Amino acid sequence: MSKKLSLITSCAALTLASMPLLAQEEDNKLWSGEIEFGYSDTSGNTEESSTKSRIDTNRETETWLYNIHFDSLNSETNDERTAEKYFVSNRLGREYSDTDFIFAYASYEDDHFSGYDSQVTAALGWGKRLLDNEQKQWDIEVGPGYRINKIEDETTGEDTEEAILRLYTKYNWAFTETAAFTQTLNVEAGSDNTITKSETALKLQIIGALALKLSYSIKYTDEVPTDTEHADTQTAVTVSYNF
């Protein structure tokens, strides 16, 4: 197993291992989160399988906001790997008023089909809660950061490092007791390259803490290695468990 994959697996395992500790805080409602998994398998003229997983854990106190996020995607067609990517991020925020907070953010992405060996981002900045009620929550964040891009094949490009401006927003609307709409947008703009990620999702409660989630995500990179597409899209149907 490669060193990078070991690091990613360790992060995911650490998050899962912490679940019993999170449950202990249930009475105080400090921790919340979501575990998501999807699998599809097609046989016949085309043999295709795909797995998608995601873990989000959140903690909120009167002054602190904390989030750990991990997601992965693996696909195989006719015994040939067609997609393999892993993403992990940590975000820490500290409120200094009822609606405003400062944050620190770091992420690591390993997408074997993006032309990059890895992409690492770190940022600091200011955030604001524009909406916060029983049905709607809307956060925005903005701040400077730094991004390191490692090229997988030196013949298709070169490694880059640059200062960036990170813009982020998340909107959640629980329009019924059993259905919710979520939209996130993350923009990392630099002088050499800008990377934009968007996810639109609809979650429908099945029973108890189980829900069906439909999502569409797109990652658009302005400057990409040779023979690599600018846009990477994904449509997914998954089952999620909220805790």
C-alpha positions in Angstrom: 0.0 0.0 0.0 1.4 3.4 -0.9 2.4 5.9 1.7 -0.3 8.4 0.5 -3.1 5.7 0.6 -1.9 4.7 4.1 -2.2 8.3 5.3 -5.7 8.6 3.8 -6.8 5.3 5.2 -5.4 6.2 8.6 -7.4 9.5 8.6 -10.6 7.6 7.8 -9.9 5.0 10.4 -9.3 7.6 13.0 -12.6 9.2 12.2 -14.4 5.9 12.5 -12.6 5.0 15.7 -13.8 8.2 17.3 -17.5 7.4 16.7 -18.0 5.8 20.1 -16.6 8.9 21.7 -18.9 11.0 19.7 -21.9 9.0 20.9 -20.9 9.7 24.5 -21.5 13.4 23.8 -25.0 12.8 22.4 -26.7 14.1 25.5 -25.0 17.4 25.1 -25.5 17.4 21.3 -22.0 18.7 20.7 -21.3 16.2 17.9 -23.2 15.4 14.8 -22.3 13.7 11.5 -23.1 11.6 8.5 -21.8 8.4 7.1 -22.6 7.8 3.4 -22.0 4.8 1.2 -23.0 3.9 -2.4 -22.3 0.9 -4.5 -23.3 -0.2 -8.0 -22.5 -3.3 -10.1 -23.3 -4.0 -13.7 -22.7 -7.3 -15.5 -23.3 -8.5 -19.1 -21.7 -6.9 -22.1 -20.0 -4.5 -19.7 -18.7 -5.4 -16.3 -18.7 -2.2 -14.2 -18.6 -1.6 -10.5 -18.4 1.6 -8.5 -18.1 2.5 -4.8 -18.5 5.9 -3.1 -18.0 6.6 0.6 -18.1 9.8 2.7 -17.8 10.7 6.3 -18.6 14.0 8.0 -18.2 14.7 11.7 -19.1 18.1 13.2 -18.8 19.6 16.6 -20.3 23.0 17.7 -20.0 24.7 21.0 -20.8 28.3 22.0 -17.5 29.4 20.5 -16.0 26.6 18.4 -16.9 25.0 15.1 -15.1 21.9 14.0 -15.5 19.6 10.9 -13.6 16.6 9.6 -14.5 15.4 6.1 -13.4 12.4 4.1 -14.7 11.0 0.8 -13.6 8.5 -1.8 -14.6 7.2 -5.2 -13.5 4.0 -6.9 -14.7 2.7 -10.3 -13.7 -0.3 -12.5 -14.9 -1.2 -16.0 -14.0 -4.6 -17.5 -11.3 -5.1 -14.8 -9.7 -1.7 -15.7 -9.6 1.1 -13.1 -11.5 4.1 -14.4 -11.7 6.3 -11.3 -9.9 6.4 -8.0 -9.8 9.5 -5.8 -9.6 10.4 -2.1 -10.2 13.7 -0.3 -9.7 14.6 3.3 -10.1 18.0 5.0 -10.1 19.6 8.5 -11.7 22.9 9.3 -11.7 24.7 12.7 -13.6 27.9 13.4 -13.9 30.2 16.4 -17.0 32.4 16.8 -16.4 36.0 18.1 -20.0 37.1 17.7 -23.4 35.6 17.1 -22.9 35.4 13.4 -19.1 35.9 12.7 -16.2 33.6 13.1 -12.6 33.1 12.1 -11.4 29.7 10.6 -8.4 27.6 9.7 -8.8 25.1 6.8 -6.6 22.4 5.3 -7.3 19.7 2.7 -5.5 16.9 0.8 -6.7 15.4 -2.5 -5.3 12.4 -4.4 -7.1 11.8 -7.7 -5.3 9.2 -9.8 -7.0 10.4 -13.0 -6.6 14.2 -12.7 -3.1 14.4 -13.9 -2.0 15.5 -10.4 -0.1 13.3 -7.9 -1.6 15.3 -5.1 -3.1 18.7 -4.3 -2.7 20.3 -0.9 -4.5 23.5 0.3 -4.3 25.5 3.5 -6.3 28.7 4.3 -7.2 31.2 7.0 -10.0 33.7 7.1 -13.3 35.1 8.2 -16.8 33.5 8.0 -20.3 34.6 8.6 -23.6 32.8 9.2 -26.1 34.6 7.1 -29.0 32.4 8.0 -29.6 30.1 11.1 -33.0 28.8 11.9 -34.8 25.5 12.1 -35.2 25.2 8.3 -32.3 27.2 6.7 -28.6 27.6 7.4 -26.3 29.5 5.2 -22.5 30.1 5.9 -19.9 31.9 3.8 -16.1 32.0 4.2 -13.4 34.0 2.6 -9.6 34.2 3.3 -6.1 33.9 1.9 -4.3 30.6 1.5 -1.7 28.5 -0.2 -1.9 25.6 -2.6 0.7 23.0 -3.7 0.1 21.0 -6.8 2.2 17.9 -7.5 2.2 16.6 -11.1 1.9 12.9 -11.6 3.9 12.8 -14.9 6.5 15.5 -15.5 6.1 15.2 -19.3 2.5 16.6 -18.9 3.3 19.7 -16.8 5.3 20.8 -13.8 4.7 21.2 -10.0 3.3 24.5 -8.9 2.9 26.4 -5.7 0.9 29.7 -5.3 -1.0 32.0 -3.0 -4.8 31.7 -3.4 -8.0 33.4 -2.2 -10.5 30.8 -0.9 -14.2 31.5 -1.2 -16.7 29.0 0.3 -20.4 28.9 0.9 -22.8 26.2 2.1 -26.6 26.5 2.1 -29.0 24.0 3.7 -32.7 24.0 3.4 -34.9 21.5 5.2 -38.0 22.2 3.3 -40.0 19.3 4.9 -39.5 17.1 8.0 -38.1 14.4 5.7 -36.4 16.2 2.9 -33.5 18.6 2.7 -31.6 20.5 -0.1 -27.9 21.3 0.2 -25.7 23.4 -2.1 -21.9 23.9 -1.5 -19.5 26.0 -3.6 -15.7 26.2 -3.0 -13.5 28.4 -5.1 -9.7 28.5 -4.8 -8.4 31.3 -7.0 -4.8 31.9 -7.7 -2.8 33.9 -10.3 -1.8 30.8 -12.2 -4.9 28.5 -11.6 -8.4 28.5 -10.2 -10.2 25.4 -9.0 -13.9 25.4 -8.4 -16.0 22.7 -6.7 -19.7 22.5 -6.5 -22.1 20.0 -5.0 -25.9 20.0 -5.2 -27.7 17.4 -3.1 -31.2 16.3 -2.2 -31.6 14.0 0.9 -34.8 12.1 1.6 -35.3 10.4 4.9 -36.1 6.7 4.6 -36.6 5.6 8.2 -35.1 6.9 11.4 -31.5 8.1 10.8 -31.3 6.4 7.4 -31.7 8.6 4.2 -31.4 8.3 0.5 -29.2 11.0 -1.0 -29.0 12.2 -4.7 -26.1 14.4 -5.5 -24.4 16.0 -8.5 -20.9 17.4 -8.1 -18.5 19.1 -10.5 -14.8 20.1 -10.1 -13.5 22.6 -12.7 -9.8 23.4 -13.1 -8.8 26.3 -15.3 -5.3 25.0 -16.0 -4.8 21.2 -16.3 -2.0 18.8 -17.3 -1.8 17.7 -20.9 -4.6 15.3 -22.0 -6.7 16.0 -18.9 -10.2 17.4 -19.0 -11.0 20.7 -17.3 -14.3 19.5 -15.8 -14.8 16.4 -13.6 -18.4 15.6 -12.9 -20.1 13.0 -10.7 -23.8 11.9 -10.2 -24.4 9.7 -7.2 -27.2 7.9 -5.4 -26.1 6.8 -1.9 -27.5 5.8 1.5 -26.6 7.9 4.5 -26.8 7.5 8.2 -27.0 10.5 10.5 -25.8 10.5 14.1 
